[in-house]
Amino acid sequence: MTDDRIPPEALAYLDEFRAWAIGDDFDREEAVAHADKSELQRLVDAYDALSEEVWDWLDNPRAPEDTPQEYYDVTDITKAAESAKGILEPRPRRIKRG
């Protein structure tokens, strides 16, 4: 791909994790819930290592009619990574005190 609207760092991330670019929230959550923990850890590690260029690109989308599909795909992957973090590092349960 030679689209200059897409930072190369985002393309590398997308190529590596395209399987997580699931647009439907329910389907994406189901995929994360049923994934192997080592696969989820790889996704989270890559997500945590995203460069500032990718975050800048995600923070400043173009007009919807001029936004490449890859923008939405990377956004879906980041949502999958956030869900994976919840599985890998669940929050402790709060104990109600009577």
N, C-alpha and C positions, 0 to 999 in steps of 0.2 A: 504494500500500500504506500502511496506517495502523497497522501493528503496532508498538506502542511498545517492543517488545523489541528492535527493530532500529535501531541508530543511523542517522540520515539519511546520514552519511558512507559507511556500508557499502552502503546502497541505491544511492547515486550510483555507487559503484565497481562494484557488481553490474550495474546497468543498462548501464554502459559496456562491461563485459567479460563479459557473460553467456555468450558463445560459449566461454569457457574453463572454465565450470562443468561439467566433465566428471568424473563420479564415478568412473569406471573408470580406475585408474592407467595401465594400458597404453594405452588409447585417448587419454588426456590427453597422455601422453608422445609418442605418435605425432603428435598434432595440433601439439604444440610443435615437434617435429623437422622437420615439413614446412611450418611457417609462414614467411612472409616476415620477414626480419630487421627491417624497419621496424615491422611489426606487433608483433613481440616487444619491440622497444625501447619502443613505446608502453605495452605492458603493464608492463614493468619500471619505467618512469618513474612510472606511476600507483601501482604497488606501493610504490615507494620513498617516495612522497608520502603514504601512508596516514596518517591522523590517529591520535592517541593513543586516541581514542574507539573506533575500529575495533579496535585491538590489545587494548584492555581488554575489549571485547566478545568477541573471539576467545579471550582468556585465561580468561574466566570463563563458560563455557557453562552453561546451565541443565541440568536433568535431561533425559536423552535424550527422554523422552516430551513434554517441553515446549519443545524446541529447534526453532525454525522452520527450514524447508528452506533458507532464505536463509543461515543459519549454515553449512551444509554447502557451499552453492554458493560463498560467499566463501572458505571454506577450500580448496576445489578450485582457485579462481582463484589464491590465494596459492601453492599448489603449482606451478601452471603458471608463475607468475612466477619462482619459484626455479629451475625447469628452464630457463626462457628465459635467466636470468642465466648459467647454465652454458654455454649455446650462444653467447651474446654475449661473454662474458668467460671463455673456457676457461682452466683452470689450466695453467701451464707444465709441460711434461713433465720429470720428473726424469731426469737422466742417471746411469746406473750407472757407477761408477768401479771399475775392475778391480783 
